[in-house]
């Protein structure tokens, strides 16, 4: 009886190894190219294909949504190529979110206002904002983009801001950044007009890209 149990165990162990090593079948649709002619029929095939995994379905669907305004960019690419590109996009966005959240875990940004100034006939835009250090370590440097968007989240203009002044732990500092008005820049003109006439319809956001702490730690979103 003892040897029978051992043999039975060995049998199941071998079966598990065989099943685990057996290559998982992939959907044949992954190699099919998307064209203008087969676009909807291919979607129907995907819907009925049980080998098309949930992850593949999610990535394929997201890719189509991403290119919804110019779907012809997907034509003549295989489903697998589209999925892999979307996986790469998602990983890249995940890294951006990770770095952004890491910086936000140490700092806060508050937009305080805008005013135009004239110096010897040259126009400038002055933006006032406050950066708070919510960590327990002094911030030596912080950089990012002050972004202005429409109410439907369409970016109008972004200004690069670099702060080299130390911000003590647990404290906040108000800053001003001055930018020369770019005559002829349509987006710049549109933004200034909106800030003068309907500032409540402009959405202001902060996109941090770099932070350096006094203890030597730093992170840079723009670094490869």
C-alpha positions as CSV (number, residue, x, y, z in Angstrom):
1,X,0.0,0.0,0.0
2,X,2.9,2.3,0.9
3,X,4.5,1.8,-2.5
4,X,1.2,2.3,-4.3
5,X,0.8,5.7,-2.6
6,X,4.3,6.7,-3.6
7,X,3.7,5.5,-7.2
8,X,0.4,7.4,-7.3
9,X,2.1,10.6,-6.0
10,X,4.9,10.2,-8.6
11,X,2.3,9.8,-11.4
12,X,0.4,13.0,-10.4
13,X,3.7,14.8,-10.0
14,X,4.8,13.9,-13.6
15,X,1.3,14.9,-14.9
16,X,1.6,18.3,-13.3
17,X,5.1,18.8,-14.7
18,X,3.8,17.8,-18.2
19,X,0.8,20.1,-18.0
20,X,2.9,23.0,-16.7
21,X,5.5,22.6,-19.4
22,X,3.0,22.2,-22.2
23,X,2.9,25.4,-24.2
24,X,-0.2,27.4,-23.9
25,X,-2.1,27.7,-27.1
26,X,-2.4,31.2,-28.5
27,X,-5.1,32.7,-30.6
28,X,-4.5,32.5,-34.4
29,X,-6.1,36.0,-34.6
30,X,-2.9,37.5,-33.1
31,X,-1.2,37.1,-36.5
32,X,-4.1,38.5,-38.5
33,X,-3.6,42.0,-39.9
34,X,-6.1,44.7,-39.3
35,X,-7.4,46.3,-42.6
36,X,-10.2,48.7,-43.5
37,X,-12.0,45.7,-45.1
38,X,-11.8,43.3,-42.2
39,X,-12.0,45.7,-39.2
40,X,-15.5,44.8,-38.0
41,X,-15.3,41.1,-39.0
42,X,-12.1,40.8,-37.0
43,X,-13.7,42.3,-33.9
44,X,-16.5,39.7,-34.3
45,X,-13.9,36.9,-34.5
46,X,-12.1,38.2,-31.4
47,X,-15.4,38.2,-29.5
48,X,-15.9,34.5,-30.2
49,X,-12.3,33.3,-29.7
50,X,-11.9,31.7,-26.3
51,X,-8.1,31.6,-26.8
52,X,-8.0,35.4,-26.9
53,X,-7.0,36.2,-23.3
54,X,-8.6,38.8,-21.1
55,X,-5.3,40.8,-21.1
56,X,-5.0,40.7,-24.9
57,X,-8.7,41.8,-25.2
58,X,-8.1,44.7,-22.8
59,X,-4.9,45.9,-24.6
60,X,-6.5,45.5,-28.0
61,X,-9.6,47.5,-26.9
62,X,-7.5,50.2,-25.4
63,X,-5.4,50.6,-28.5
64,X,-8.5,51.0,-30.7
65,X,-9.8,53.6,-28.2
66,X,-6.4,55.4,-28.4
67,X,-6.5,55.6,-32.2
68,X,-10.3,56.2,-32.4
69,X,-9.8,59.5,-34.3
70,X,-7.3,58.1,-36.7
71,X,-8.0,54.4,-36.8
72,X,-6.3,54.0,-40.2
73,X,-3.0,54.1,-38.2
74,X,-3.8,50.6,-37.1
75,X,-4.3,49.2,-40.6
76,X,-1.8,46.7,-42.0
77,X,-0.5,45.9,-38.5
78,X,-1.1,42.5,-36.9
79,X,-3.2,42.3,-33.8
80,X,-0.1,41.1,-31.9
81,X,1.8,44.2,-33.0
82,X,-1.0,46.5,-31.9
83,X,-1.2,44.7,-28.5
84,X,2.6,44.9,-27.9
85,X,2.7,48.6,-28.8
86,X,-0.2,49.2,-26.3
87,X,1.6,47.1,-23.7
88,X,4.7,49.3,-24.2
89,X,2.5,52.5,-24.0
90,X,0.9,51.3,-20.8
91,X,4.3,50.4,-19.2
92,X,5.6,53.9,-20.1
93,X,2.6,55.6,-18.7
94,X,2.8,53.4,-15.6
95,X,6.4,54.6,-15.1
96,X,5.3,58.2,-15.6
97,X,2.6,57.7,-13.0
98,X,5.0,56.1,-10.6
99,X,7.6,58.9,-10.8
100,X,4.8,61.6,-10.6
101,X,3.3,60.0,-7.5
102,X,6.8,59.6,-5.9
103,X,7.4,63.4,-6.3
104,X,3.9,64.3,-5.1
105,X,4.5,62.1,-2.0
106,X,7.1,64.7,-1.1
107,X,5.7,68.0,-2.4
108,X,2.5,69.9,-3.2
109,X,2.0,72.6,-5.9
110,X,-0.6,75.5,-5.7
111,X,-1.2,77.9,-8.5
112,X,-1.7,81.4,-7.1
113,X,-2.2,83.6,-10.2
114,X,-1.1,85.4,-13.3
115,X,-0.4,89.0,-14.2
116,X,1.0,90.7,-17.4
117,X,3.7,93.3,-17.1
118,X,5.3,95.6,-19.7
119,X,9.0,96.4,-19.6
120,X,10.2,98.9,-22.1
121,X,7.5,97.9,-24.5
122,X,8.1,94.2,-24.1
123,X,5.3,92.1,-22.7
124,X,5.9,89.4,-20.0
125,X,3.7,86.9,-18.2
126,X,4.3,86.5,-14.5
127,X,3.0,83.4,-12.8
128,X,2.8,83.1,-9.0
129,X,2.7,79.7,-7.3
130,X,3.5,78.0,-4.0
131,X,5.4,74.7,-3.5
132,X,5.0,72.9,-0.2
133,X,7.6,70.4,1.1
134,X,5.5,67.8,3.0
135,X,8.4,65.5,3.6
136,X,10.8,65.3,6.5
137,X,13.8,66.1,4.2
138,X,14.7,69.4,2.6
139,X,14.1,69.7,-1.1
140,X,17.1,71.1,-2.9
141,X,15.7,71.2,-6.5
142,X,12.4,70.6,-8.1
143,X,11.3,71.0,-11.8
144,X,8.1,70.5,-13.8
145,X,5.6,72.1,-16.1
146,X,2.9,74.6,-15.3
147,X,0.2,73.5,-17.6
148,X,-2.9,75.4,-18.8
149,X,-5.8,73.4,-20.4
150,X,-9.3,73.9,-21.5
151,X,-12.3,72.6,-19.6
152,X,-12.3,69.4,-21.8
153,X,-8.6,68.8,-20.9
154,X,-7.0,70.0,-24.1
155,X,-3.6,71.4,-23.4
156,X,-3.2,75.1,-24.5
157,X,0.3,76.0,-23.1
158,X,2.9,74.6,-20.8
159,X,5.8,76.5,-19.1
160,X,8.9,74.8,-17.8
161,X,9.7,75.7,-14.3
162,X,13.0,75.0,-12.5
163,X,13.4,75.7,-8.8
164,X,17.0,75.6,-7.5
165,X,16.1,77.2,-4.2
166,X,15.9,74.9,-1.2
167,X,12.5,74.3,0.4
168,X,12.8,73.3,4.1
169,X,11.1,70.2,5.3
170,X,7.5,70.8,6.4
171,X,7.5,74.3,5.0
172,X,6.2,76.1,1.9
173,X,7.6,78.8,-0.4
174,X,5.9,81.1,-2.8
175,X,7.7,81.7,-6.1
176,X,7.3,83.8,-9.3
177,X,8.3,82.9,-12.8
178,X,8.5,85.4,-15.6
179,X,8.2,84.4,-19.3
180,X,8.4,86.7,-22.3
181,X,5.2,86.9,-24.2
182,X,5.7,85.0,-27.5
183,X,4.2,87.3,-30.2
184,X,2.6,85.2,-33.0
185,X,2.3,82.1,-30.9
186,X,-1.3,81.2,-31.4
187,X,-1.6,79.1,-28.2
188,X,0.1,81.8,-26.1
189,X,-2.3,84.4,-27.5
190,X,-5.3,82.1,-26.9
191,X,-4.2,81.5,-23.3
192,X,-3.6,85.1,-22.4
193,X,-7.0,86.1,-23.9
194,X,-8.7,83.3,-21.8
195,X,-6.8,84.4,-18.6
196,X,-8.1,87.9,-19.1
197,X,-11.7,87.2,-20.2
198,X,-12.6,83.8,-18.7
199,X,-10.0,82.5,-16.2
200,X,-12.5,80.2,-14.5
201,X,-12.7,78.2,-17.7
202,X,-9.0,77.4,-17.7
203,X,-7.7,74.4,-15.8
204,X,-4.3,74.7,-14.3
205,X,-2.1,71.7,-13.4
206,X,1.4,70.9,-12.3
207,X,3.4,68.0,-14.0
208,X,6.5,67.4,-11.9
209,X,9.5,65.8,-13.7
210,X,12.4,66.1,-11.3
211,X,13.1,66.3,-7.6
212,X,16.3,66.3,-5.6
213,X,16.4,66.0,-1.8
214,X,19.1,67.2,0.6
215,X,20.1,63.6,1.5
216,X,21.2,63.0,-2.1
217,X,18.1,61.1,-3.4
218,X,16.7,62.3,-6.7
219,X,14.5,61.1,-9.4
220,X,14.2,62.3,-13.0
221,X,11.3,61.5,-15.3
222,X,13.1,62.8,-18.4
223,X,16.2,60.6,-17.8
224,X,16.4,57.5,-20.1
